[in-house]
Amino acid sequence: MTIRLLSAALVAGFLAACVASGLQFALTSPLILRAERYEQGGTPHAQGASDQVASLIVLAHSGHSAEAAPAGEEWQPGPGLPRLAFTALATLVSGVGYALLLGAILVADGRRITPGEALRFAVGGFLAASLAPAIGLPPELPGMGGEALELRQAWWVATALATGAGLYLLATRRGALAVALALVLIVAPHLWGAPHAGEGGGALPATMAAQFAARSLAVSFAFWAVLGLAFGWAWEAVARSRAGAAA
């Protein structure tokens, strides 16, 4: 079972990362480079503190990195191919991690894992990890972020966990109490309110910020959809392969 889970997660994570990386390159990376020009005055690859905040927020909201976030101020990926490579690597690591989590939930719940069933739970992952947090903290471009990164990260984690738990209850329980608890879990983070360090996006056009948020969510949905379908397909393919070997 463990080998089967790991194999399916590796396949699903790789395929989802390939799709997401291609979409990031075509849809979100050009907007990030344009925003960096606004922020840095013509030096689009020189990242400042607000750029690092924005990169981390993008990672949290989309479930994968739109641009590789630097590990520290003393080092960061170089422009061009190194940056794209680290972005793809971060997307691959997050894809495998999410696939393992998805598979663990399906196995623990005792469900028959098919592409359709895995897709259904993967859509729940998109709602919990991307869409619900984006209601309070939409994906941000460089130059839009501010202080209080720890508060934002904490709110994102709490929102993702609460939404995921609520959706799980709605999917697996039918009692009135369970449904009421699920709705409370889903709504509570938004009633509490997301922490905001400041208003406004600096010199960035509002249309660019809105376009980036919409594209980031679209890329995230594609990532999760491919992840679910690929995991279900790989799970069945591994079983067929082992059955054929045994025969």
N, C-alpha and C positions, 0 to 999 in steps of 0.2 A: 504493500500500500504506500509506504513512504517513497520508494523508488518511482512508483507511478505518479505520485503527487509532484515530486521534484521534476520529473521528466515533462509532465504536462505544463508545469509552471514555467520552465525554461523555454519551451516552445511558444507558449502564449505570450510570455514577456518579450521574447525576441520579435515576434510578429507585430505585437502592439507597438513596440518601440520603433520598428521600421516605418510603420504607417504614421505614427505621431511625429517622428523626426522629419519625415518628408513634408508633412503638413506644417510643422513649425517653420521649416526652411522657407516654404512658399508663402505662408500667411502671417506669422507673428514676428519672425526675425526681421523682415524689412521695416516693420513699425518700430521695433526696438532700436534699430540703427538710426532711424529718423529721430526718435525721441532723444537718443544720446547726442545727436547733433544740436538739438535744442538745449540740452542740459550742459554740454561741454563746450559749446561755441565752436563747433567744427572739428572736434576730436572725438569721433564716435566710439572709439575703443578704449578710451581712458575712463575707467569706472570710478565713481566717487562713492561716498557713503550712502547717499540716497539711491544710487544705482544698485548697490548691494542689497538694500532693503527691498527694492522693487523686485529684484531677482528672486529673493526668498519668498516674497508674497506670491509671485507667479508660480513658484514651485508648489506652494501650499494649496493654491486654488485649483490648478489644473491637474494635480496629481502627478505631474512630471514637469521637468524644467523646460521653460521656453528658451532660456539662454543659460549657460553654465554659470552658476554663482561662484565667486571666488571663495576659497577656503579661508583666506585671511588677507589682511592688507599687504603683507609682504610678498604674496604670490597670487597670480591669476593667470588663466589661460591666455595665450597670445591671440591676436586677431586672426581671422581667417580660418584655416583648416583646424588648428588646435582648439579653437573655441567651439567649432562645430563638433569636433570629436568628443570633447568633454560633455557637450550638451547631449549627444547621442548616448554616451556612456551613462550619464545620470538618468536618462529616460529608460534605458535598458534595466538598470538596477531597480528603479522604482516599479517598472513593469513586472519584473520577476517577483518582487516583494508583494505587490498587490495580487498577483496571480496565486502566490502561495496562500495569502490570506483568504482569497476567494475560495480556493480549493479546500482549505481547512474548515471554513464555515459550512460548505456543502457536505463534506464528509462527516463533520460533527453532527450535522442535522439529520444525517441518515438519508439524504436524498439521492435519487438515481441521477447521476451526472450525465447530462446530454448537452449539446450545444444550445438548445433552447432554454433549458433550466439555468445553465451557467450565464447565458445572456441576461436572463431576468434578474439574477442577483448582481450581475455586473452593472446593469442600469441603476440598481439600488446603490452601488458603490459610487457611480457618477453623481447621483443625487446627494449622497452624504458627503463625499469628499470634495466635490467641485461646485455644484449648483447651490446647495444650501449655504455654504460659507460665502459664496459670491454675492448673496443677497445683502450681506452686511459689509463685506470687504471684497469688492470686485477686483479682478486682476488689474495690476497697475503697471504703467510704463516707468522707465527711468525718469526721475525728475518729479514724480508725483508723490513719492513716499515721504515719510517724516520720521519722527521719533517713535518710541513705544513699540518697537518691534516685538519684544517679549510678550506684551499684552495682546498684540494681534495674533501671534502664534498660539498663545494659550486659548484665545477665543476660538480660533480656527479648530484646534484640536477638540475642544469641548463641543463645538457645533457638529463636527464630523461624527464624534462618538455618539452624541445624543440623537442626531438624525439617523445614523445607522441602526442604533438600538430601536428607535421608533419604527423605522421601516421594517425591521426584522419582526417586531411584534405584529405589525399589520399583515405581514406575509405569512406568518405561522400561527397566529392566534385569532380566534373569532369572538371571544367573549367581550362584553361591553366594557368591563374594567380594563382589559388589555388594550382595547382600541382607545379608550380615554387616556390611558397612560402613554400610549404611543403618540397621540396628538400633543400631549403636554411636553413630551421630550422633544418633539420636532419644533414646536413653537417657542419653547422657553428661551433658547439662546437669542432669538430675535426680539423677544420682549425685554430681555436684559440689555441688549444693544451691543453692537460691535464697537471696540475702541477706535477712535479716530484721532490721529495726531494733529490734523489740521485740515482746512478746506482748500479746495482749488488745486489745479494741476500746473501752476507756474505758467510758463510760456507755451505749454503744449495746447494745441487746438482741442476743443472738447470733442469734436468729431473723431479725432485720432484716438483719444482715450476710449470712447465708446466702441469704436471699431476693434480696438485691441481686446477689450473685455469680451465682445461677442465672438471674435475669432478664437480666443483662448478657450472659451467654453465649448465651441464647436470642435476644436482639436481634442479637448478632454473627452467629449462624448464619443468621438471616433476611437480614441484610445481605449476607453472602457468597453465599447461595443466589440472591437476586435479582440480585446483581452478575453471577454466572456466566450465568444464564439470559438476562438482558438483553443481556449482551455478545454471546453467541452469536446471539441473535435480531437484534440491531442489525447485526452483521457480515454476516449473510445479507441483511438488508433493504437495506443500503448497496449490496451487490453487485447485487441485483435492480434497484434504482433506477438504477444506472449502466448496467446492461445495457439497461434500458428506454429510457433517454435516448439511448444509442448507436443503438438500433434506430430 
